[in-house]
Amino acid sequence: MIKKCPKCGASVLENSTICSNCFQYLKTVNNSTIKTFNKKSKFIAAFLAFFFGGIGFHKFYLRKPIEAIFYILFCWTFIPAFIGAVESVIYLFMTTEEFDKRFNNQ
């Protein structure tokens, strides 16, 4: 049976674990729908923001490359390091539902 990839819409076999068009990892749920399972973890995002926030690693992890480039450009001012530390606290105190809505909205 053939299903559609939720990311790119390409036709994939029902038992496929990866889309041959966009290389998205897939899994079958209830033998009828295909869901992706590349969710971002708020704890990993908080860890990256706290320890590597000065150079924007957490922004790359959260698929925000434009913001990450600004962190890299201004890392010599230490302002991104301060913002990264604040964002790590925000990520930790954010509910899982709110984090998923903001960063796992595929």
C-alpha positions in Angstrom: 0.0 0.0 0.0 1.3 3.5 -0.8 1.0 6.5 1.6 2.1 10.1 1.3 5.1 11.6 3.1 3.9 14.3 5.6 6.9 16.5 4.9 7.1 16.6 1.1 4.0 14.7 -0.1 5.9 12.1 -2.1 4.5 8.6 -2.4 6.1 6.0 -0.1 5.5 2.4 0.7 3.5 1.9 3.9 6.3 -0.1 5.6 9.1 2.4 4.6 11.1 4.0 7.4 12.5 6.8 5.3 11.1 8.9 2.5 13.2 8.4 -0.7 12.5 12.0 -1.8 13.3 14.1 1.3 15.0 11.5 3.5 12.6 12.2 6.3 12.4 9.4 8.9 8.9 7.9 9.1 6.9 5.5 11.2 3.5 3.9 10.7 0.8 4.6 13.3 -2.4 2.4 13.4 -1.6 1.1 9.9 -3.2 4.1 8.3 -1.1 7.3 8.8 2.5 8.1 8.6 4.0 10.4 11.2 7.5 11.8 11.5 9.5 11.3 14.7 12.2 13.9 14.7 11.0 15.9 17.6 13.3 18.3 19.3 13.9 17.9 23.0 13.6 21.0 25.3 16.3 19.6 27.6 18.8 19.3 24.8 17.9 22.8 23.6 18.4 24.2 27.1 21.7 22.4 27.4 23.0 23.8 24.1 21.7 27.2 24.9 23.4 27.3 28.3 26.8 25.9 27.3 27.0 26.8 23.6 24.5 29.7 23.4 27.2 32.3 22.7 27.7 30.8 19.2 24.1 29.8 18.5 24.3 26.0 18.6 20.8 25.8 20.1 19.4 27.9 17.3 20.8 25.5 14.7 19.3 22.6 16.7 15.9 24.3 16.7 16.1 24.9 12.9 16.6 28.7 13.2 19.7 29.2 11.1 19.3 32.9 10.4 19.2 33.6 14.2 22.2 31.3 14.7 24.2 33.3 12.2 23.5 36.5 14.1 24.7 34.8 17.3 27.9 33.8 15.5 28.4 37.3 14.1 28.0 39.0 17.5 29.7 36.3 19.7 32.6 38.6 20.4 30.3 40.9 22.4 29.2 38.2 24.8 25.6 39.4 24.4 24.6 36.1 22.6 26.1 34.2 25.6 23.9 36.1 28.0 20.8 35.7 25.8 21.6 31.9 25.4 21.7 31.5 29.2 18.4 33.3 29.6 16.9 31.2 26.8 18.1 28.0 28.5 16.0 28.9 31.6 13.0 29.8 29.4 13.2 26.5 27.6 13.4 24.6 30.9 10.4 26.4 32.4 8.3 26.2 29.2 5.7 23.5 29.2 6.3 20.6 26.9 3.1 21.4 24.9 4.2 25.0 24.4 7.7 23.9 23.4 6.3 21.4 20.9 4.0 24.0 19.5 6.9 26.4 18.9 9.6 24.1 17.7 8.0 20.8 16.7 5.3 22.1 14.4 5.7 19.8 11.4 
